[in-house]
Amino acid sequence: MIISIEELNELLVAHTCLRGLTIQLNDEELTYDLSLAMSVSENYESDAVLVRFTDVKNFSSRDIGGGLTQMMHLNVSKLNSGWERIHYELNELEDNKLSFYFSSFVAD
């Protein structure tokens, strides 16, 4: 489902528990896509959201794993950098656990 940046940010603030993070090569474009699965709690039956980010660059992560990882404030912002294919940036604002640039996104 295609949603706005504001709607995506609301989903990411509500869903703080990291359930999955996958980076995969897009064979057609020779770029990397990142899928992020987040839930509202550690309970597997809880509400979850899956977001796929395309053409990911400058991926950085820290302090992920070793038990439940919570992302307390993920935020997506639109860039006005002039880069050809990069339009957005994702950051975890509280502890800087996750950040990357990307071209587009789709939420399920």
Residue pairs with C-beta under 8 A, 6 or more apart in sequence:
1 106
1 107
1 108
2 106
2 107
3 11
3 107
5 76
5 77
5 78
5 88
7 107
8 51
8 76
8 105
8 107
9 74
9 75
9 76
11 38
11 49
11 51
11 107
12 38
12 49
12 51
12 71
12 74
12 75
12 76
13 73
13 74
14 40
15 38
15 39
15 40
15 47
15 48
15 49
16 38
16 40
16 70
16 71
16 72
17 38
17 39
17 40
17 41
17 42
17 46
17 68
17 69
17 70
17 71
18 36
18 37
18 38
18 64
18 68
18 69
18 70
18 71
19 37
19 38
19 39
19 48
20 35
20 36
20 37
21 34
21 35
21 36
21 37
21 61
21 64
22 34
22 35
23 32
23 33
23 34
23 56
23 59
24 32
24 33
24 34
24 35
25 31
25 32
25 33
26 32
26 33
26 54
26 55
29 55
31 54
31 55
31 56
31 103
32 55
32 56
32 57
32 59
33 52
33 53
33 54
33 55
33 56
34 52
34 53
34 56
34 59
34 100
34 102
35 50
35 51
35 52
35 53
36 50
36 51
36 52
36 53
37 48
37 49
37 50
38 48
38 49
38 51
38 71
38 74
39 46
39 47
39 48
39 49
40 46
40 47
40 48
42 68
49 107
49 108
50 107
50 108
51 105
51 106
51 107
51 108
52 105
52 106
52 107
52 108
53 88
53 90
53 100
53 102
53 104
53 105
54 102
54 103
54 104
54 105
54 106
55 85
55 86
55 102
55 103
55 104
56 100
56 101
56 102
57 86
57 100
57 101
57 102
58 99
58 100
58 101
59 99
59 100
60 98
60 99
60 100
61 97
61 98
61 99
62 96
62 97
63 69
63 95
63 97
64 97
64 98
69 97
71 92
71 97
71 98
72 92
72 93
72 94
72 95
73 92
73 93
73 94
74 90
74 91
74 92
74 93
74 98
75 90
75 91
75 92
75 93
76 88
76 89
76 90
76 105
77 88
77 89
77 91
78 87
78 88
79 86
79 87
79 88
79 89
79 101
83 101
85 103
86 101
86 102
86 103
87 102
87 103
87 104
88 101
88 102
88 103
88 104
88 105
89 99
89 100
89 101
89 102
90 98
90 99
90 100
90 101
90 102
91 98
91 99
92 98
92 99
